[in-house]
Amino acid sequence: MGRFIGGKIGASIVFSPGGSAASGVYDANDQYRANRLGGWSPVIVTPVAATGGTTNTPGNGYKYHTFTGSGTFTVTGAGEIEVLLVAGGGGAAPGYNAGAGGGGVVHHEAFPVTAQAYTVTIGGGGSANNNDGTNSTFGGMTAAGGGGATGYYPYGSPSRPGGSGGGSEGTESNPAGTATQPGLNTPFTPNPNFNQYGNPGGTGTTAGAYSAAGGGGAGGAGSPSGPGPGSGGIGGPGQPFSGFEYPIVGLSPLTPQANSPTNNHYGAGGGGWGYSQQNSGNRPTGGGGLGGYTPGPGAPQEGLDGLGGGAGNMYYISSPNKGGDGVCIIRYTV
């Protein structure tokens, strides 16, 4: 009776009462018969409904749930959500130490959810003793903690791997910490809606206790130490995410200290120590701790909480050198 897409002519129309017809092109007789059989049922899209975390509805068409600590995301209306998951950044120790790696970052643009409670685990930043950050998890996805920094003593200490790897102390024989995040979450890859970010730390280029490399960031590798003695490497930048700007997701105190020109970088690495001032006194892009040397007390060596920033290390400034805690931000259309 009808002419269906694909050149199929004369096929009968099959309906279940109350159901929808197969896709195709129908003439008036077909449409009349379909209506008599209860066809052409409208497709009803139920919006996601959920509770948990700190919520914001900034008027851009989305509702946000921000978790800066572990909690529960409870779904009462199924659908698809967008998830940004960041692990804790690595820590650094006082003294001749490199920069720590930023927390690994996971981004899923169309994660399907059903009516149930989902556990959210937020990774903490590594302590000020070159310790790694800890993992953040949600829905079977894992963002890996950033690699801790590396010190000049004991000699030849290996650089630490992590979501983004820690930097190398400034010795040529000491390679950078590797990034583990790109190899995780195999059940979600390949998937055009899923991406994850982590990069290695910087390598050593100068022999002896002269300077150290920066930790890796979600948006790029840490810079090597040098060139020449006295110049610490800058931490790798965080990865930017449009639609996750700090003010609209409830992280507005991070503006402008995160040193993000677009206010949406996550997972930066920390800077390595050195005798010279680094990066004009600014943090690595997206919340990593400062390295190099900046006179005065209270220099920001810690990684920023909520961004998973890796800790930096500054010459003759003993603390704080803790990595930044991670975050989980969920949004969906309203």
KETI-173715 format. One record per atom (N, C-alpha, C, O, CB): x, y, z. Coordinates in steps of 0.001 Angstrom, whole numbers, plus 500000, padded with zeros to 6 digits. Each point is the difference from the previous one (the first is absolute). Last residue first. Glycine has a CB too. Layout:
XYZ
...
//
This chain:
517317521116531322
498762500217500736
499050500839499148
498888500303500432
502340499549501783
503616496730497404
499109501053499518
498740500079500845
499504498996500511
501391500687497180
503872498726504351
499020499491499057
499039501110499648
499878500979500737
500331496695500189
504889500964501969
498986500924499513
499072499277499020
500360498991499394
501227502964500912
502645497440503780
499018499361499130
499018501062499531
499545500825500793
500697496946500410
504947501587501273
498953500939499600
499112499314498974
500476499516498974
501018502493501476
502596496988503512
499117499385499015
498883500997499717
499292500426500913
501253497193499876
504908502498501382
498624500468499923
499244499109499017
500604499392499116
500087503002501434
504363497936502731
499290499893498732
498569500512500077
499613500658500966
501816497403498495
503045503674503485
498979498956499941
499287500028498653
499997501014499302
499701499127503189
505467501595498151
498601500406500089
499054498820499911
500246499053499253
500377503116499748
504553497694503093
499257500027498750
498556500409500218
499475499889501108
502028498350498001
502736503338504100
498963498986499789
499371500140498624
499864501107499479
499686498854502977
504071502502500250
500290499329498727
498988498890499715
500340498987499389
502096501543500912
498430504500502807
499482498633499908
500266499411498610
500103500734499017
498117499830502683
505593501179500659
498653499464499950
499028501081499538
500383501169499973
500173497196501862
504377502158498423
499814498607500403
498586499467499821
499825498793499833
501978501589501761
501799503052495992
498684500189500607
499465498613500309
499727499220499087
499824502977499659
504679498561498976
500063500512501359
498639500356500598
499951500679501025
502283500163498406
497506498307495502
501276500036500693
499890500681501360
499575501151500098
501566498877497692
494689497404499863
500729501252499871
501224500004500915
499972499475501113
497889501710498294
498164495416498029
501052500068501001
500859501231499759
500551500180498915
499450497314501304
494559500289498731
501278500490499521
501021500019501114
499698499656501143
499132501708497147
496408495547500657
500747500942500827
501299500409499322
500603499226499258
498390499757502791
496372499573495302
501184499436500620
500750501061500790
499988501174499629
500172497147498527
494364501609500809
501303500539499631
501138499294500719
499894499693501187
499019502490498389
495895497387500127
500980498917499910
501378500478499607
500720499285499304
497441499210500108
497567503977501492
500568499948498649
501003498870499838
500465499746498889
499198502700500936
498043498566504299
498923500120499028
500479499955498574
499190499881499081
499586501422502569
504704500367501923
498911499057500218
498872500272499009
499745501142499618
500866498675502825
504653501472496647
498685500499500409
498986498869500153
499873499141499127
500628503010499708
504953497595502109
499060499896498898
498616500412500475
499661499791501165
501703498368497787
503171503836503357
499016498922500018
499198499983498708
499770501041499384
500094499123503112
503442503208498589
500576498755499507
498980498865499928
500199499037499259
501973501688501692
498035504832499638
499028498924499764
500624498752499379
499949499816498784
498320501934500941
503818501999503903
499919499782498556
499153498757499712
500092499012500729
502177502080498944
498997501218504704
498665499619499525
499887499821498510
498906500122499450
500229501065502463
504782502030499931
499308498857500606
498688499692499295
499440500832499286
501610499741502896
503483501658495420
498845500325500826
499295498772500528
500059498940499378
499679503121499318
503143498241496532
500230500467501371
498687500238500740
498966500270499390
503177500778499860
498822495333496881
499325501282500108
500169500483501436
499556499319500924
498758500089497242
503482496465498181
500266500770501217
499276501326499913
500197500766499056
502049498127501240
496884495944497470
500984501062499851
500253500693501317
500111499361501046
499184500950496600
495863497552501293
501359499534500229
500960501161499854
499594501161500056
499815496541499118
494847501484501874
501162500701499455
501294499271500316
500120499326501023
498650502822499203
496357495327499201
500784500793500934
501215500619499336
500542499461499035
498675499071502798
495996500372495544
501175499340500546
500761500925500939
499828501218499949
500322497382497989
495697502499499423
499992499655501409
501150499187500535
499935499541501140
497729500570498601
501229501817495600
498976499089500459
500214499458501395
499460498941500321
500225500488497353
504350502494499555
498633500232499553
499044498925500480
500083498848499572
500830502308498447
503457500169504837
499761499344498713
498509500071499658
499156499959500895
502822498488499481
499451505419502834
499859498553500010
500038499451498572
499673500716499053
498980499425503075
503848504501498900
498664499439499807
500030498482500116
501000499362499671
498404502571498847
504436501274501610
499265499897501257
498603499452499876
499261500001500985
502064501860499768
501862498529495567
499579501328500464
499160499948501268
499171500880500232
500888499870497415
502232495401500377
498661500279499459
499426501318500529
498788500132500174
500833497400499638
504456501031503003
499397499218498934
498652500559499571
499173500364500836
502020497645500028
503912503480501569
498541500133500048
499391499341498778
500490500151498881
499696501996502422
504526495969500518
499446501186499357
498480500018500100
499361498961500165
502590501084498271
500896496369503209
500492501216500642
499354501258499420
500068501060500622
502087497769499819
495331496244499859
501129500609499307
500398501281500706
499280500476500877
499980498522496940
496867496390502016
500767501013500716
501126500536499112
500430499345499050
499019499539503150
495844499244495662
501172499502500698
500818501131500619
499881501149499576
500164496915498858
494356501654500548
501301500426499507
501142499440500838
499843499765501198
499089502302497939
495994495627499934
500734500962500813
501363500322499409
500556499214499232
498245499936502766
496458499347495269
501141499506500759
500658501112500798
499755501183499764
500600497062498508
494206501296500150
501331500520499672
501074499351500862
499722499536501106
499242502634498209
495799497235500128
501070499005500011
501365500504499607
500725499282499312
497555499123500194
497419504330498756
500031499037501099
501229499094499856
500397499647498889
497066500411501284
499973505001497939
501066499006499889
500016499110501256
499819500481501119
501546501106497425
495790502495500142
499452498641499900
501071498937499780
499716498970499388
498211502027499708
502125504155500802
499358499565501246
499410498596499927
498968499725500613
500538502647499832
503258500292496305
498597499728499689
499227499486501216
498829499642499879
501850499861497771
504000501586502586
499438501128499242
498531499820499658
499293500982499772
502956499399499300
500554497807505215
499384499437498805
499360501137499208
499055500619500487
500529497150500672
502705501978503420
500785500404498827
499510499300498737
500790499503499197
501186500891502286
496429499502503319
500328498802499236
500849500311498768
500543499084499384
497336499899501427
500258504407502172
501251499408500435
500381498734499240
501167499608500018
498373501355502191
496634502520497607
500865499656498866
501223499189500381
500869499787499154
498349502268499779
496746496213502321
500262501087499060
500510501211500772
499319500429500931
498892498719497483
500308496877503744
501215499659499260
500359501054498961
501069499929499394
498406497673500968
496481502356502430
501189500525500695
501306499704499286
501032500578500341
497730499154501758
496905498621496165
500402501376499697
501167500528500824
500697500888499510
496981499479499861
499636495257499694
501393500064500447
500563501400499819
501190500161499729
499106497425499687
495247500558499185
500090500190501434
501402500005500559
500184499827501205
497649499131498904
500503500826495218
499898498688500643
500163500109501515
500026498983500692
500863499953497221
499379504880499166
498686499408499763
499860498609500607
498886499490500115
500986501835497799
504272501333502437
498859500670500642
498670499281499803
499164500009500904
502046502107498765
502883496062498271
499938499944501464
498776500714500597
499351499436500882
503129500454499096
497295497904495142
500707501134500578
499766500036501508
498909499693500480
500869501596497354
498921495531498393
500337499649501378
500839501113500633
500934499735500757
498988497801498661
498616502519496008
498774499684500717
500230499591501440
499046499767500742
499999499559497113
504928499931498812
498960501001499809
498710499548500666
499600498842499880
501458501875497960
504065497982503315
498717499383499664
498941501089499921
499603500571501015
501058497253500110
505273501286498997
498792500832500094
498746499246499567
500050499138499122
501366502870500459
503401496323502843
499188499872498792
498755500866500136
499301499911501010
501557497741498597
504142503315502788
498796499201500099
499276499950498658
500352500718499065
499453499889503361
505609500100497798
498699500661500176
498883499001500227
500104498831499630
500688503027498933
504434497353503021
499166499910498807
498632500623500231
499487499944501118
501725497981498223
503143503800503428
499057498887499938
499157500039498739
499688501070499477
500256498900502999
505093502066497774
498618500372500305
499101498771499884
500193499164499117
500215503194500049
505063497803502140
499016499803498944
498598500347500461
499649499775501159
501792498452497890
503316504064502786
499094498877500173
498992499906498872
499640501009499394
500650499195503053
504808501919497986
498669500259499464
499128498765500160
500210498996499320
500740502657499039
503827498666502915
499242501036500681
498602500242499519
499271500767500628
502838500215499764
502098497033496541
499686499873501424
499128501143500503
500117501135499537
502034497664500771
497488499660494514
501028500489500887
499581499884501442
498824499772500285
501934501766497947
495205498565498586
501371499637499620
501023500637500929
499845501145500425
499413498635497204
497546497834504727
500907500735499114
499245500891499046
498816500260500217
502812497890499954
495993497392501528
500804500964500738
500971500673499038
500331499448498951
499459499195503180
495622499558495831
501244499500500583
500688501082500826
499719501189499847
500536497225498228
494312501318501308
501195500517499336
501247499419500652
500009499776501210
498777502350498188
496310495314500305
500763500964500777
501233500445499241
500524499262499166
498638499705502940
496465499399495123
501099499493500827
500637501115500816
499917501174499641
500504497036498668
494306502059500222
501328500008499387
501052499515500978
499778499984501211
499524501899497315
495881498487502435
500036500642498691
501355500012499339
500122500511498886
498048500857501896
500931496773503598
499018499367499123
500039500578498595
499629499326499039
498939500247502944
505975500606500839
498631500461500173
499064499304499036
500444499369499040
500410502829501737
504429497015501817
499106499992498845
498612500498500348
499566499906501148
501732498207497925
503202503592503580
499142498835499865
499085500110498786
499708501099499529
500380498604502940
504894502676497878
498614500114500413
499245498699499825
500375499147499195
499699503246500209
505430498053501582
498967500137498976
498612500142500612
499792499699501175
501626498963497276
503450503029503765
499219498790499765
498872500307499023
499631501156499789
500932497972502519
504772502739499670
498608500291499676
499284498684499757
500627498940499991
499975503315499010
503867497949502788
499891501364499482
498557500396499724
499632501161500178
502629498585498832
500875496105502781
498886500686500657
499947501460499583
500331500889500784
499843497543501157
501927497610494761
500164500547501329
498784500741500506
498984500100499313
503395500060500204
498336499506495205
500526499100501014
500095500704501352
500318501187500076
500959497576498151
495112502117497642
501223500527500592
500457499082501119
499187499556500810
500142502796498598
496668496896498057
500956500412498953
501304500511500575
500960500195499254
497124500368499295
496945496265502442
501146500729500521
500980500345498891
500218499200499090
499499499643503101
494834500598496998
501237499249500192
501094500876500594
499946501226499905
499429497302498178
494940501688502423
501157500465499256
501244499201500348
500083499400501072
498909502868498845
496051495446500431
500726501127500560
501156500411499104
500276499357498988
499078499893503296
496219498362495583
501169499754500841
500575501281500586
499729501104499530
500762496901499090
494163501357500316
501253500158499272
501188499780500928
499867500132501216
499022501477497210
495208497846500785
501141499919500897
501271500049499183
500037499456498896
498640499215502780
495478500827497752
501144500876499803
501051499809501094
499677499991501188
498817501651497680
496705496268498201
500719500092501266
501365500634499742
500561499880498911
498225498082502013
495768501120496755
501415500367499878
500631500034501386
499314500211501001
500218501131496902
495535497265499081
500862499807501158
501436500403499683
500556499618498971
497957498524501811
497649501611496144
499556500887501079
500931499976501210
499771500718500973
497901498926498251
502874497561496817
500149501407499603
499584500990501077
500366501173499940
499247498098497748
502584495817502901
498659500571500109
500129501485499644
500750500724500655
498503497582501159
503841496587498669
499787501358499473
498537500417500085
499094499175499880
502843500495498583
499139499017505506
500716500393498792
499973498848498989
500060498838500402
501431502720500944
496748498295503194
499380501185499404
500670500432498695
499579500979499385
499787499734502906
502123495573500566
498611499713499588
499323501173499296
498998499806499312
500857498632502602
504706501974499842
499837499309498716
498552499646499666
499666499952498816
502603499148501519
500393503729503243
498583500047499585
499748499332498662
499261500523499166
500521501577502102
505294499558499572
498945499498500884
498636499998499307
499851500459498868
501448500386503100
503155500858496429
499822498565499849
498894499411500846
499822498782500007
502540501124499466
499039504857500496
499567499606498650
499761498511499820
499302499612499063
501950502316500128
500395499944505087
498587500209499680
499610499544498599
498935499405499837
501119502497501717
504477498176500614
499236498753499979
498559500177499536
499358499026499607
502088500182502222
503717503273497550
498572500243500210
499237498691499873
500107499312498985
500115503043500131
505173498491502512
499082499752498892
498552500282500397
499664500046501183
501920498231497936
503274503953502680
498935499069500338
499008499869498855
499638500999499378
500638499580503035
504928500717496572
498753500546500544
499031498894500369
500083498884499486
500233503170499141
505111497108501465
498921500318499058
498753500491500708
499851499847501212
501057498448497240
504490501741502674
498734499765500681
498842500363499073
499687501183499867
501395499268502373
503699500174496920
499744498572500092
498646499666500616
499647498827500126
502789500857500054
499362504838499349
499714499420498684
499604498533500063
499259499516499144
502337502101499900
497359502008504807
501119499161499610
499661499280498707
498899499473499841
501789500239502564
496627503532500855
500793500425498849
501235499197499698
501084500571499878
498075501597500609
496010496001501397
501018500874500563
501045500231498908
500132499188499083
499468499962503315
495451499674496025
501289499453500382
500832501052500717
499953501180499654
499961497242498405
494444501124501804
501192500461499297
501258499341500522
500009499383501065
498859502770498527
496085495515500407
500813500977500693
501226500386499192
500433499253499122
498757499830503033
496141499175495485
501193499580500712
500716501142500695
499906501155499586
500312497032498780
494395500885500701
501097500681499321
501238499747500851
499922500006501229
498556501805497728
498725495354502346
499070500462498967
500720500906499031
499959499778498790
498117500047502801
505607497631500639
498685500342500535
499079500397498882
500370499924498828
500650500803503320
504593497714499481
498892500024499042
498705500398500690
499899499943501225
501233498290497407
504049503164502845
498805499238500328
498946500104498897
499670501097499550
500806499280502876
505245499610497737
498844500892499972
498720499174500093
499962498842499582
501318502853499037
503453496613503546
499188500018498769
498846500983500106
499424500182501073
501187497434498517
504321502798502779
498623499597500308
499151500054498734
500017501004499288
500222499851503080
504670500206498348
499435499057499051
498607499534500311
499558498994499443
502696500316500151
500391502599504476
500376500151498605
499345498931499123
499879498837500388
502292502171500347
495343500520503783
501253499353499630
500254500068498504
499062500079499207
500680498412502742
499183505420498734
500487498956500904
498859499021500271
498875500454500210
502810501140500859
497415501877496039
501387499761499608
500636498913500852
500892499285499544
499283503088499712
494429497582499889
501035500796500626
501393499667499485
500219498965499371
498339501182502626
495987499696496080
501228499248500224
501055500919500589
500143501138499553
499307497303498547
494650501341501743
501251500588499527
501185499087500320
499850498986500682
499178503315499628
495958495644498879
500716500873500919
501301500509499403
500475499494498983
498504499271502908
496547499853495201
501235499474500554
500681501005500912
500038501192499698
500218497397498278
494283501179501234
501237500491499407
501233499422500685
499977499705501195
498830502385498183
496325495318500324
500720501022500744
501310500382499345
500669499160499398
498277499989502654
496799498930495108
501126499555500809
500713501167500672
500199501054499395
500066497000499078
494510500657499870
501015501014499735
501145499723500964
499785499939501211
498499501812497994
497470494990498879
501025500359500974
500903501095499448
500536499888498897
499392497786502042
494761499698498431
501118500753499431
500961500405501108
499586500289501122
498948500554497007
497241496887502620
500945499087499365
501175500682499334
500885499326499473
497234499174500192
498489504054502697
499373499205498961
500917499035499279
499821499761498806
498661502093500938
504178501422503083
498557500168499816
499554499070498888
500618499968498935
499457502448501848
504672499337502465
499239499021499232
498527500398499918
499457500648500894
502156497559499812
503986503436500553
498576500337500049
499259498998499124
500508499591498956
499969502893501445
504655497193502276
499081499917498871
498622500574500319
499559499994501149
501680497996498092
503552503746503015
499165498798499964
498909500128498944
499686501092499527
500778498520502906
504904502445498017
498598500262500257
499205498714499922
500504498981499528
499745503332499567
504993497514502308
499068500078498883
498637500496500467
499629499830501161
501599498311497693
503430503232503704
499032498919499857
499071500233498814
499718501138499624
500397498481502838
503779502988499698
500118499380498673
499021498839499805
500278499087499222
502125501579500759
497348502096503812
501171499126500134
500191499214498710
500363498824500015
499290500996502486
496487503138499217
501233500729499714
501231499159500291
500898500426500727
497923501698499790
496299495766497854
500560500761501115
501373500563499641
500597499640498986
498130498915502624
497231500488494770
501093499345500694
500581500887501091
500047501221499851
500454497500498076
494287501718500576
501331500347499537
501062499281500812
499799499717501181
499349502502498077
495909495596500072
500695501071500696
501358500278499390
500584499146499334
498212500236502734
496388498548495694
501364499765500426
500614501211500685
499769501138499594
500454497256498548
494529499814501412
500880501095499624
501394499755500581
500159499846501211
497877501756498696
497167495528498678
501194500017500846
500943501078499495
500377499994498828
499385497537501691
494727500776499126
501025500923499495
501160500003500996
499811500297501180
498447501159497620
497202495159499848
501018500453500949
501028500878499295
500495499658498926
499171498259502450
494956501164497497
501359499822499504
500991500567501023
499865501139500446
499323498982497144
495306498022502133
500998500826500672
501389499639499483
500368498826499971
498166501353502086
496656499513495072
500743499309501053
500975500987500628
500112501143499558
499666496616499253
497226501877496527
499545500402501337
500677499137501060
499567498881500275
498211501870498780
504910500067496404
498665499502500313
499657500407501431
500838500544500719
499422497496497671
503404503685497373
499680499699501396
498569499507500104
499137500371499205
502503501363501585
502763499237495367
498608499635500280
499797499660501472
500797499268500587
498982499887497071
503716504303499684
500000498831500874
498554499646500352
499289500834500560
503000499782500379
500386502685495838
498661499398499893
499962498704500796
499839498917499436
499819502114498279
504292501813502016
498974500954499578
498594499423499976
499032500759499958
502707500341498713
503136498172504122
499014499227499249
498831500918499686
499361500521500914
501337497293500198
504738502353500830
498847500780499529
499109499097499152
500429499487498966
500921502673501062
503213497996503763
499102499199499171
498792500853499628
499454500717500838
501310497126500276
504690502698501009
498678500569499720
499239499089499037
500546499540498998
500344502805501372
503602497655503553
499444499618498702
498571500501499863
499296500181500994
502180497795498961
502050504627503229
499097498856499975
499509499706498595
499758500917499215
499553499618503108
505492501819498260
498593500290500248
499162498731499975
500403498988499426
499909503275499572
505036497856502365
499053499905498906
498588500359500425
499596499741501134
501836498518497865
503209503818503274
499165498801499971
499029500043498823
499692501067499468
500507498740503028
504948502500498047
498566500234500120
499243498688499889
500450499069499333
499826503230499706
504786497711502980
499313500332498756
498553500391500282
499557499993501149
501944498431497588
502687502181504860
499007499080499463
499371500533498722
499913501207499772
499641497992502537
503876501900501953
500316499879498572
499070498978499359
500364498833499853
502054501782500578
495631501573503960
501388499764499604
500162499932498505
499231500599499249
501118498199502862
495066499732500637
500892501164500054
501419499632499563
500411498844500099
498196502111501758
497312496238496083
500648500167501295
500866501250499981
500438500429498932
499542497080501446
495203500924496886
501445500208499904
500566500167501404
499267500328500932
500503500747496779
495482496520499687
500628500892500959
501495500110499757
500587499172499303
497655500241502352
497316499509494819
501090499492500810
500564501048500942
499840501200499778
500684497228498397
494228501596500185
501343500235499483
501060499456500944
499748499815501191
499416502214497631
495597496101500448
500866500847500800
501382500137499377
500525499050499419
498209500262502607
497094499739494679
500638499369501151
500807501016500799
500184501138499568
499909496695499180
495323502602497923
501398500394500182
500546499361501271
499342500029501040
500251502157497753
495978497910497343
500539499337501184
501496500274500090
500740499730499054
497485498467500817
496810503175497521
501405500401500054
500546499498501336
499534500413501061
500096501664497451
495732496843498188
500791499833501214
501424500503499780
500655499630499025
497934498392501633
495856502025497400
501391500285499651
500799500025501294
499593500628500977
499747500709496943
495868495899500741
500644501098500696
501402500194499439
500554499113499351
498091500433502733
496148497959496707
501436500111499778
500543501234500710
499362501053500015
500413497773497767
495817498059503717
500385500733498795
501505499983499819
500666499046500399
497324502413499843
497563497610503732
501106499491499190
500259500868498779
499144500777499578
500312496933501207
498600503345504270
499515500044498622
501141499674499062
500957500769499909
497296500939500690
502519498255503995
498594499602500053
499346500041498620
498931499422499804
500959501439502537
505343498859500262
499218500270498796
498577499504500198
499784498853500391
502281500975498170
502474501709504554
498796499174499971
499111500433498841
499545501143499947
500577498517502554
505159500549499535
499191500630498953
498801499097499781
500136498903499459
501883502218499418
501701499567505408
499105499157499207
499215500860499019
499438501031500370
500384497314501525
505359502187500650
498575500074500290
499212499076499097
500539499036499457
499749503312501298
504997500230500582
499266498796499624
498541500101500429
499681500628501009
502428498029499184
500364505895498766
500256498900500918
499140498830499586
499045500168499242
501533501408502643
499130502261495669
501382500242500411
500426499010501086
501157499997500418
498581502437498999
496257498034496576
500450499250501173
501465500333500258
500867499619499214
497473498508500326
497067503919497572
501442500053500224
500336499310501312
499468500348501054
500703501804497642
495789498433497277
500216499411501316
501511499920500194
500678499286499261
497122499369500680
498577504280496565
501296499450500385
499934499424501408
499364500568500888
501796501086497618
495470499742496916
500098499932501452
501298499276500337
500330498990499378
497127501009500919
500960502964495056
500496498818500710
499824500148501503
499986501104500543
501663498504497623
497403503807498405
499330498801499521
500420498727500698
499528498922499638
500288502203498225
501621503393503224
500547499671498676
499383498736499425
500518499437499035
501607501663501620
497245501064503851
499235500613498926
500548499751498610
499584500664499051
499789501030502565
502161496594502891
500430501361499681
499253500664498853
500326501129499632
501856498194501195
497505496896503166
499303500114498727
500229501418499498
499200500892500283
499033497363500358
503945498000503271
499927501340499415
499246499912498685
500214499077499214
501963501619501886
499217496170503799
499334500205498719
499999501472499597
499914500902500834
498660497102499631
504370498160502642
499540501395500007
499438500310498630
500692499832498995
501028500852502746
498116494207500057
501011501030499807
499417501387500197
498903500165500532
502294498333497887
495046498122500564
501341499693500467
500993501091499683
499873500679498981
499599496946500743
495665500362497854
500433500774501161
501435499600500344
500486498950499580
497125501221501297
498679499662494483
500963499414500923
500277500940501166
499682501188499954
501341497536498151
496392500215496678
499735500609501304
500906499313501009
500063498772500043
497510501788499359
501729500040494810
500685499436501158
499576500768501254
499866501224499980
502107498060498579
494572500497497322
501252500637500396
500602499310501212
499288499425500823
499887502745498262
497760495628496994
499916500390501403
501311500649500410
501051499374499856
497319498756500640
498838501103494693
501317500050500615
499860500519501429
499556501125500227
501552499250497518
495612497168498334
500038500869501170
501375499914500648
500418498929500438
497098500774499928
499908499363494647
501161499634500807
500112501007501140
500181501196499769
501024497762498228
494133499508499320
501042501007500187
501139499457500858
499779499212500919
498495502592498862
498551495290496842
500113500367501414
501111501021500180
501086499816499450
498070497915501246
498734499997495234
500479501374500124
500050500446501469
499723501157500318
499328499343497405
497526495486501210
501385500335499690
500312501458500242
499203500741500574
500791497456497762
495787498922502025
500671500574501164
501455500330499774
500767500088500959
497672498655500408
498107499573495500
500642498944500778
500774500537501196
500664499243500708
499489499427497213
497634504243498989
498951499090500460
500582498916500906
499324499527500914
499375500916496980
504276502560499983
499267500651501082
498910499093500563
499774499973501210
500704502242497736
501923496281497310
500867500047501179
499281500630501183
500101499517501128
501899500630497380
495875499802497296
500018498664500603
500851499995501269
499650499357500990
500036499606496735
500218505005499738
498677499743500562
499970498660500727
499465499898501104
499499501470497067
504911499756499462
499902500774501218
498638499794500675
499912499927501226
501680501759497801
499217496286496788
500839499406501047
499818500733501327
499870499384501057
501792499908497199
496219502496497964
499343498772500433
500779499329501128
499421499523500976
499643500185496718
502807504156500232
498861500326500854
499301498747500510
499596499958501163
500113502166497570
505367497118500093
498988500818499340
498809500183500938
500024499525501135
500719499646496586
504667500113503658
498681499405499875
499060500928499237
500108501223500087
500258497526502056
505164499937499131
499163501038499404
498657499372499665
499939499016499262
502076502238499798
501663497368505062
499714499857498589
499195501177499488
499748500954500736
500320496574499516
501416499465504616
500293501206499240
499757499745498521
500212498891499511
501481501825502208
495394496565501829
501381500046499539
500226501277499206
499061500572499448
501053496908500491
496081502658503801
500263499404498700
501489500046499697
500730500830500541
496984499841498663
500089499026505827
500435500938498969
500268499252498713
500431498847500014
500557502672501719
495323497102502349
501431500071499695
500292501003498918
499092500669499506
501137496975501164
495371500981501051
500684500862500948
501478500155499722
500681500762500686
497656498562500961
499606496487496202
499159501079500535
500735500780501082
500551499418500934
497402499235498546
504780499157496677
499414499482501235
499162501134500571
500464501139500053
501482497228500410
499586500680494184
499844500802501212
499612499117501161
499331498980499840
500013503005498797
502516498112495832
499793499176501179
499974500895501226
500942500751500255
500184497271498647
498067502298495403
500392500698501216
499665499112501190
498879499505500120
500746502769498804
501693496190495851
498923500296500929
500566500675501237
501171499841500343
497496498204498801
503409502337495785
500059499229501240
498840500370500910
499543501144500005
502954498717499804
498734502059495740
498948499006500088
500021499183501270
499190499084500140
500872500830497440
504460502296500794
498665500414499601
499029498843500213
500326498838499759
500628502789498551
504349500423502908
499109498873500229
498568500446499750
499494500885500689
502102498109500997
502644503629498248
499429499543498745
499055498828500137
499635499381499000
502391501428499938
500386501963504446
500783498881499515
499392499387498751
500501498988499511
500239500578502814
496067502856501057
501375500416499732
500811498766499632
499867498951500631
499946503018500967
495006497644497394
500885500099501142
501378500470499571
500404499796498855
498311498399502292
495955501952497149
501356500026499470
500941500264501191
500009501085500582
499213499756497088
495722496621502442
500771501231500102
501350499880499349
500462498899499702
498355501612502381
498017495841497605
499182501200500000
500855501254500000
499743500908499209
498475497842501986
//
